[in-house]
Amino acid sequence: MIEKPQPFVQADTVYSVSDASSLLKTVVETAFPRIRVRGELSQITRASSGHIYMTIKDANSAISAIIWRSTPVPFKLEDGLEVIITGRFTTYPARSNYQIIVSEIEMAGAGAILKMLEERKRKLAAEGLFDQARKKPLPRFPQTIGIVSSPTGAAFQDIQNRLRERFPVHVILYPATVQGATAATEITAGVEYFNRAKNVDVIIVARGGGALEDLLPFSEECVVRAVAASEIPVVSGVGHEPDWMLIDFAADVRAPTPTGAAEIVVPTKLSLVQELDNLWHRMSGMFATRLANARARMDSIVIKNPTQLLMEREQRLDDLGRTLGILINAKITDATRKMEIISTFPNILQNKMTSLNQAIVHIGQMLGSLGYKSVLQRGYAIVRNDKNQIISRADGGRPASIEFADGVVQI
């Protein structure tokens, strides 16, 4: 039950409007030098001067509030966000209203923060900033690592120590505050700096654990958008394993801790040695198998002697000659039989017999002339190249041997 205050002025005293307004202002500011109010934000307006004008309300009442531009605001103000503001009551005589000059503002408990984060997550996810297709692979062996973190924080020291233990690389630190009103702007600037400079292979955004309110800069839209737009792979190492911030969904890889981020971006020297040993064994085995297969193929190849090849060709010609002789002899026998039949008709078939005799003589001459040896005996010769191929034209190549009827002359 709020105690009713005693009257401050005499009822029969007459004041001017300005005096009454000044008196009211004094009473309000004296009675409420510091007050904490909880409620939902609405009608948030940022003036060109940088001051923020808004209303804090509940189901029954609303109070105007002002945040001067010099007052730090650690998170983005949104309509419907439940907060606790700390400040002092004052009046604004020109409009005859009262208002709170805010000196501090905080979210009203973890529930309000999580609700705000869930709504922001749905909004950014709908824009595709968390899509898996946007994720970039980390380089296997980074030469330079960019770190966005506080230079005095334990997170940066933990990352450096773990990198030295595993795989020493060059580190470039972009110093940024990781808590407070300017943290989100500085973190965003760090990510954008490395993307402009193109002087690192991977970026780690890191800070140690803390209260949910302390980690809010890593869920600000400007940070999430900068990480999602980064052309350089980004690893988020914020807080501890159970903690989650919106930067974790936009980053290419989320590490459970800052130390875990260092372990993700570089391999250990021991694992590299083991990997090289395994690769050497696999390559040696493959080489040995291919060598054995090649040797087996070579062993299976039978190379014949050129003399043997020539003799086989001559044998084939002899076989063809014998076959041709058999065929011609069969024709001669058949023709003779027919002649014997026809000879019984001398008056009728005399001319036919004469023609057949001439054909037989011609066939015999052809039989004798078909063999290439008989051709050689008539003064011809066979010219061959160094591959034992017959040269039949003047431009057929350089002669290597000439075969006559009585032998072969090598050139």
C-alpha positions, 0 to 999 in steps of 0.5 A: 500500500503506497502511503499518501503524501502530505499536501505540499502547498497551501490551498489558497495560494495562487501561482502563475502557470510557470510557477506552478509548473516549476513547483511541480517539477521540483516536487517530482524530481525531489520525490523521485530522484531514482526509480526502477520501473518494469514494463513493455516498450512501445513507440520507440523513436530515435531522433536526429539528435541521437536521443531515444524517445519511447513509452514503457507500459503495462496493462493499465498505464503508460509512462514516457521515457527518454534515453539521452544519446550519451547513455549506453544501451546494451541491446537493440530496443524493440516494441514489446520487449519487457525491460527494467529501466532505472532513472529519475522522474521529471516533468516537461512543462511545455507539454504538461507531462511527466517522464522518466530520464533513463540512466540504465536499461536492462531486460526483465529476466532471462525469459524476456531475453529468450523470447526476444532472441527466438523472435529475432532468430525466426526473422533472420532464418526467414531471410536465409542467413542460417541456411546450410547452403551458405556455410563455407568449408574451413581451410585444411591448413590455415596460414593466418587466423584472425581473432575478434575478441577482447585482448585482455580476456581469457578467451584470447589467451586460451586460443593462443595457448591451444594454437601453440600446442597444436599447430603454431600459426600466425595470429592477427587480433582485432581488439573488440569489447565483448560486453556492453553498449559498443560491443556489437558495433566493434565485433561487426567492425572486426569481421568486416575489417578482415573481409576488406583486408583479406589478410587471414584464412579464417576468422574466430569470434570469441569470448568466454562464458557469462550471463545471458545478458552479457552475451547479447552483443553476439545476437545483435542483427549487425553481428549476425549479418556481418558473419553471414555476409563474410567471404572468409570462413567464420568460427564462433566460439562464444561462451560455454557448451550450453550457451547459444547466441544467434552468431552460432547459427550464422557462423560457418562452424560453431565451437563449444568454447573459445578453446574448442574454436582453436582446436577446430581451425588447426590440426594437431602435429601428431595427427598430421604425422599419423596422417602422412604415415598412413598416406605413405603406406597407402601409396607404397601399397598401391605402387607395389600392386601396380608394379606387380600387375605391370610385371605380370602383363610384361611376362604374358607378352610373347615376342616372336623372332622375325625369322620365325615370323617369315618362316610362318608366312612362307609356310602359309604360302606353301599351304595356299599353293598346295590347296590351289594345286589340289583344286586345279588338279580336281578341275583337270580330272573333272575336265578329263572325265568330261572329255572322255565322255565327249570323245564318244562323239568325235564328229559333233564335239571335235571343236569342243575338245580342241577348245577344252584342250586349249583351256587345259593348256592355259590352266596349266600355264596359269598353275605354273605362273601362280607360284611366286618362285616361278615368277622369280625364275623369269627374271623378277625379284622381290624388294623388301624394307627393313621390316620385311615388308614388300615394296611395290612402289618407288616411294614405298621406302628404303629397300633392305633386301632383294630376293632372286630365284637363287637367293636373297641379297641384303642391302 
